[in-house]
Amino acid sequence: MDSANPFWDFSLVVYHRPGVAAACLALQDRHGLDVNLLLFCCWAGSQGRCLDAADIERVMGSVGDWQRSVVGPLRGVRRRLKDLPGSTSGQLGALRQAVKDCELEAERIEQTMLHDAFARPSGASSPAADQAACAACAAANMTVYLDLAGPSVDFADRTNLETILRGAFDTLSPEATMQLLRQ
């Protein structure tokens, strides 16, 4: 765990919960959404922070160039290597793993950038909030991000968003999660 970046620690836990990785990747592949921003919306909510459009635009702007010029191209190379014959063995397998490791490090750097863009002033503390209130902030944050990113969300997308939200707030019932995203 990276104690200097609690957002990275949060993301590692949430991303590995059942269904979250697949849900994130489905939204990424279908709409070009940034997985780190989806997780950021949940993390900010878990801190009791409801973000408005200006906040989301600021964090999107802080990582947009990095996502387009570094993370995205590394992902593209890794995926292309995966499609080549022999991609899991020998030199090609080793190259693919090295690119995958670089992509993960680029994702970690992006999350540090997001964390730093979001940082509270020195000495400021997070407001105390219960999990339901935090989950409501996370759902609202995701909705603002989707509004700014522009995709039209259908049933499959909404299901994926609910999976991510449940991964971030694992004590919420599926019904409560659906209700939060429908508000």
TIVEXLUM-312560 format. One line per field, with one value per residue (C-alpha): chain; x, y negated, z. Coordinates in pm, 1 decimal, always signed. Example, Ala and Ser with C-alpha at 12.3 -4.5 7.8 and 13.67 -1.06 7.14 Angstrom:
% TIVEXLUM-312560
cadena <- c(A; A)
xx <- c(+1230.0; +1367.0)
yy <- c(+450.0; +106.0)
zz <- c(+780.0; +714.0)
This chain:
% TIVEXLUM-312560
cadena <- c(A; A; A; A; A; A; A; A; A; A; A; A; A; A; A; A; A; A; A; A; A; A; A; A; A; A; A; A; A; A; A; A; A; A; A; A; A; A; A; A; A; A; A; A; A; A; A; A; A; A; A; A; A; A; A; A; A; A; A; A; A; A; A; A; A; A; A; A; A; A; A; A; A; A; A; A; A; A; A; A; A; A; A; A; A; A; A; A; A; A; A; A; A; A; A; A; A; A; A; A; A; A; A; A; A; A; A; A; A; A; A; A; A; A; A; A; A; A; A; A; A; A; A; A; A; A; A; A; A; A; A; A; A; A; A; A; A; A; A; A; A; A; A; A; A; A; A; A; A; A; A; A; A; A; A; A; A; A; A; A; A; A; A; A; A; A; A; A; A; A; A; A; A; A; A; A; A; A; A; A; A; A; A)
xx <- c(+0.0; +110.9; +40.7; +130.5; -168.8; -478.7; -666.0; -433.6; -484.1; -863.4; -853.9; -654.1; -908.6; -1217.0; -1086.2; -1027.9; -1377.5; -1608.0; -1717.3; -1557.0; -1266.0; -1496.7; -1745.2; -1472.1; -1321.7; -1662.2; -1727.1; -1374.6; -1403.5; -1757.7; -1740.2; -1373.0; -1428.6; -1120.8; -1126.7; -916.7; -1176.5; -1459.1; -1268.3; -1178.5; -1548.3; -1604.1; -1297.8; -1392.0; -1739.4; -1589.1; -1419.8; -1756.0; -1677.2; -1953.0; -1791.7; -1953.5; -1891.0; -1605.2; -1431.8; -1466.1; -1352.2; -1047.0; -945.5; -1023.5; -800.1; -522.5; -488.7; -636.4; -307.9; -140.3; -428.2; -420.0; -44.1; +83.1; -176.1; -388.5; -96.2; +54.4; -284.7; -303.0; +41.9; -36.5; -364.2; -200.8; +70.6; -196.5; -352.8; -28.6; +49.6; +280.4; +192.0; +203.3; +543.9; +904.9; +1030.2; +688.4; +535.5; +813.5; +765.2; +389.7; +444.0; +691.4; +440.9; +167.9; +391.0; +458.7; +86.4; +12.9; +282.0; +136.9; -205.2; -51.9; +107.5; -228.6; -390.5; -121.9; -199.5; -571.6; -502.8; -280.1; -536.4; -796.4; -581.4; -732.5; -543.2; -289.6; -459.9; -807.1; -986.6; -1243.8; -1597.6; -1743.8; -2021.2; -2193.1; -2147.1; -2487.0; -2411.0; -2066.1; -2213.5; -2465.9; -2176.2; -1993.4; -2303.5; -2349.5; -1981.4; -2011.2; -2321.2; -2140.0; -1844.1; -2075.3; -2256.5; -1925.0; -1783.0; -2099.6; -2192.4; -2554.4; -2595.6; -2806.6; -2910.4; -2578.4; -2382.8; -2601.9; -2546.7; -2170.7; -2187.6; -2388.4; -2124.8; -1848.8; -2046.1; -2118.9; -1748.5; -1662.2; -1934.7; -1962.8; -2214.9; -2481.3; -2756.1; -2803.0; -3137.3; -2977.8; -2703.8; -2955.5; -3156.2; -2849.9; -2767.7; -3125.8; -3162.9)
yy <- c(+0.0; -353.8; -549.6; -870.5; -821.7; -683.2; -709.4; -446.0; -220.5; -263.6; -187.6; +131.9; +265.1; +159.6; +267.1; +621.2; +665.3; +896.3; +750.5; +407.6; +453.7; +586.9; +303.6; +39.0; +185.0; +214.8; -156.7; -240.4; -35.1; -137.7; -510.7; -597.0; -674.5; -699.3; -418.5; -631.8; -909.7; -664.0; -537.2; -893.9; -984.9; -698.7; -781.9; -1149.9; -1040.0; -806.2; -1115.3; -1289.8; -1514.8; -1586.4; -1739.8; -1985.8; -2023.3; -2270.0; -2024.0; -1736.7; -1955.4; -2056.4; -1699.0; -1589.7; -1871.2; -1776.5; -1428.1; -1457.0; -1502.1; -1226.0; -989.0; -1066.9; -1076.3; -811.1; -577.2; -529.1; -454.3; -206.3; -33.7; -19.7; +138.7; +392.0; +489.3; +516.8; +740.7; +956.7; +1022.3; +1144.6; +1518.0; +1623.0; +1322.0; +1521.5; +1682.0; +1606.9; +1263.5; +1139.8; +1247.1; +1071.1; +755.0; +761.2; +798.2; +508.6; +287.3; +398.1; +302.0; -38.7; -89.4; -12.4; -256.1; -521.7; -458.0; -498.5; -827.1; -945.9; -862.6; -1061.4; -1354.2; -1320.6; -1292.4; -1599.5; -1800.2; -1710.5; -1759.7; -1952.3; -2249.9; -2159.8; -2101.5; -2057.1; -1744.1; -1532.6; -1585.8; -1295.8; -1130.7; -796.5; -543.2; -610.9; -984.0; -911.1; -669.1; -936.1; -1177.5; -913.0; -846.5; -1220.4; -1255.4; -974.8; -1138.4; -1471.7; -1295.0; -1114.2; -1438.6; -1605.0; -1305.4; -1288.3; -922.3; -822.2; -566.2; -256.5; +31.8; +218.2; -96.9; -168.1; +189.9; +140.1; -186.9; -14.7; +261.0; +2.6; -183.6; +140.8; +226.4; -106.6; -82.8; +288.7; +267.7; +105.0; +327.8; +360.9; +181.3; -113.7; -134.6; -139.1; -408.7; -630.1; -622.2; -690.6; -1010.5)
zz <- c(+0.0; -76.3; +242.0; +58.7; -168.8; +2.9; -328.1; -481.4; -179.6; -206.7; -580.5; -537.1; -288.9; -485.9; -827.4; -704.5; -561.1; -759.2; -1091.5; -1047.8; -1290.5; -1562.6; -1503.5; -1520.3; -1836.7; -2002.9; -1945.6; -2061.6; -2379.7; -2463.4; -2388.4; -2344.1; -1976.4; -1757.5; -1500.1; -1267.5; -1280.1; -1209.4; -906.2; -811.1; -800.6; -556.2; -348.0; -322.0; -213.6; +45.1; +188.3; +214.8; -80.3; -328.6; -635.2; -870.1; -1243.0; -1185.2; -950.8; -1197.8; -1488.2; -1284.9; -1210.3; -1567.1; -1689.8; -1450.8; -1604.2; -1954.0; -2138.0; -1932.3; -2007.8; -2382.9; -2432.9; -2189.3; -2035.3; -2348.2; -2581.0; -2332.6; -2307.6; -2686.7; -2716.6; -2443.3; -2609.5; -2952.1; -2809.5; -2645.8; -2986.9; -3143.1; -3158.6; -2875.5; -2661.5; -2338.0; -2376.1; -2464.3; -2553.6; -2667.5; -2337.4; -2147.1; -2354.0; -2297.5; -1921.4; -1922.3; -2107.6; -1865.1; -1571.2; -1731.0; -1789.7; -1423.8; -1312.3; -1544.5; -1385.2; -1038.7; -1145.7; -1281.6; -950.7; -770.4; -1000.0; -920.5; -548.5; -556.0; -755.4; -494.7; -185.2; +101.3; +236.6; +501.6; +834.9; +684.8; +791.5; +611.3; +728.2; +919.0; +721.8; +733.7; +457.3; +300.1; +275.7; +133.5; -121.2; -221.7; -282.6; -487.1; -699.4; -753.5; -846.1; -1101.6; -1248.6; -1288.0; -1453.2; -1695.2; -1776.9; -1859.0; -2048.3; -2255.0; -2301.6; -2321.2; -2044.6; -2103.6; -1878.8; -1917.1; -1832.8; -1531.3; -1412.2; -1444.9; -1251.3; -977.6; -959.3; -913.7; -648.5; -459.6; -480.9; -322.7; -57.0; +0.5; +282.3; +63.6; -63.9; -441.2; -402.8; -222.4; -484.3; -769.8; -593.4; -549.5; -918.9; -1021.3; -815.8)
